[in-house]
Amino acid sequence: MSTVSGAHFAFTDRWGGVSAVPYAELNLGGAVGDDSGAVHTNRELAAKSLGLDPARVVWMNQVHGPDVAVVDEPWGERPVPEVDAVVTARRGLALAVLTADCTPVLLADPVAGVVAAAHAGRPGMVAGVVPAAVAAMVELGAEPARIVARSGPAVCGRCYEVPDAMRAEVAAVEPAAHAETSWGTPAVDVSAGVHAQLERLGVRDREQSPVCTIESDDHFSYRRDGLTGRLAGYVWLD
């Protein structure tokens, strides 16, 4: 976990939970086939390890799109909406994003008291989910120059092999995502694309995790393992 001016950013690894293989151990995804009781326990363990009330964590029904939800309380009994970013101006309310190769993006303007969590896979990055999240933050009073951005463990450009035509389609939208694998084939670097988008928006305080989920045995990777768990990123303000 890291903290900047009262804004907290945290990314999980796969250890310290109760899920069995192939979800071992700290699977936080509720839609991957794991036992629901184990997921509930894992979410409680993860939240409490960060000093959070598990009931005050807002999750998403992620669908690889550009839609954003502005929230001021947990969903409770309401259906969890199909969005790939959530934004709040409610201090103490934690926002969470699930990934297992996609790029988790956490954003905060501590001065305005606004935070966002975004799920940027290749389709979401191309569709502009992160710029959409920033735009929603600005509507709540945030300023890009004050936003602190942290992206978490994700598949790197050296490992994310794609067909040449797909790389061309992605690079036509975001040139910074054009990449090549370590073995010399076409690839996409989603995290590089996200950070290029943030740079153009005026977000200067940015950090990118050095962890590649495919290369790390400490993290879940859908591309590597298929049936597997999900990591989480959390952002909140004091």
FENVENVEN-V966888 format. One record per run of one state. SS is the DSSP state (hx for helix, st for strand, lp for the rest). FROM is the first residue (numbers start at 1). LEN is the number of residues. If there is no record, write none. Layout:
# FENVENVEN-V966888
ss:from:len
SS:FROM:LEN
SS:FROM:LEN
This chain:
# FENVENVEN-V966888
ss:from:len
lp:1:1
st:2:3
lp:5:2
st:7:5
lp:12:24
hx:36:14
lp:50:4
hx:54:3
st:57:2
lp:59:2
st:61:1
lp:62:6
st:68:4
lp:72:10
st:82:1
lp:83:2
st:85:4
lp:89:5
st:94:6
lp:100:3
st:103:7
lp:110:4
st:114:7
lp:121:1
hx:122:6
lp:128:1
hx:129:11
lp:140:4
hx:144:3
lp:147:1
st:148:4
lp:152:2
st:154:1
lp:155:6
st:161:1
lp:162:2
hx:164:10
lp:174:1
hx:175:3
st:178:3
lp:181:5
st:186:3
lp:189:1
hx:190:12
lp:202:3
st:205:4
lp:209:3
st:212:1
lp:213:9
hx:222:4
lp:226:5
st:231:7
lp:238:1
